[in-house]
């Protein structure tokens, strides 16, 4: 990607990959292609809930609350992000799920980006 510049809109680009903007899944000639990291822009209406738990995750992730109220569920703990800038980081192998208590905007970064990984369709 040396020397390339990409200008986009998270609200326009994110729905194309279920919120994921940067990662291995982008075409190899796209400046947003990365085997190192994935970035997701998530807009969630109040009451939105992950359909099923993520189990056996092979990556580390950090999720930042931009606006709203968003709860992450882990096997032995719940974490509610309530103020802009609140975040939670979890490591490899940590099962999790989430739900939006209010209309929420979140930014998720996870690493590394795995070849062949695809987010299941809802």
Buried (B, 14 or more C-beta within 10 A) or exposed (E): EEEEEEEEEBEEBBEEBBBBBBBBBBEEEEBBBBEEBBBBBBBBEEEBEBEEEBEEBEBBBEBBBBEBBBBBBBEEEEBBBEEEEBBBEBEEEBBBBBBBBEBBBBBBBBBBBBEEEEBEEE
